[in-house]
């Protein structure tokens, strides 16, 4: 079990790093959308590539962050019944869900998603829209995203079994840490301060 817990910590670290950086794709998608809107209104120029790169960035952020979202316990759960049960009963429900639902679902997506991506990559499939982009980069997000989600599923399963054995604290307890959104806001604030000076809003002297 100690080896499994070490594996679990490695997976948690991996998805934490992914979550920290993938959120920037949301900002990128927003900026592309804004620039596209301005260019279209002001210069009457647009392209399907602008629209598709927004979809690609959003799809990447949604899929790649699925494992991180599971790590943070932010997936939608309906706790009408389980919230009335004991903590051990809730953990057993999670174990059942990870083993009987989430793991098979991830395997099914990988089973069909990997050949789907490979076919698009080998054929160099392009968008059917005029001026569109290659399709395989967004197809790649399926196996990558669900691969990370599957790893996190196993990590959460290991932690819950360890909890049931009395080896670790409650893995479902919320930790008082900054969310990825808060870290993004903090990073933007630091960049703004670096651009304007020493955090005072006064430009640096030459």
Secondary structure, 3 states (H helix, E strand, C coil): CHHHHHHHHHHHHHHHHHHHHHHHHHHHHHHHHHHHHHHHHHHCCCCHHHHHHHHHHHHHHHHHCHHHHHHCCCCCCCCCCHHHCCHHHHHHHHHHHHHHHHHHHHHHHHHHHHHHHHHHHHCCCECCCCCCCECHHHHHHHHHHHHHHHHHHHHHHHHHHHHHCCCCCCCCCCCCCCCHHHHHHHHHHHHHHHHHCCCCCCCCCC
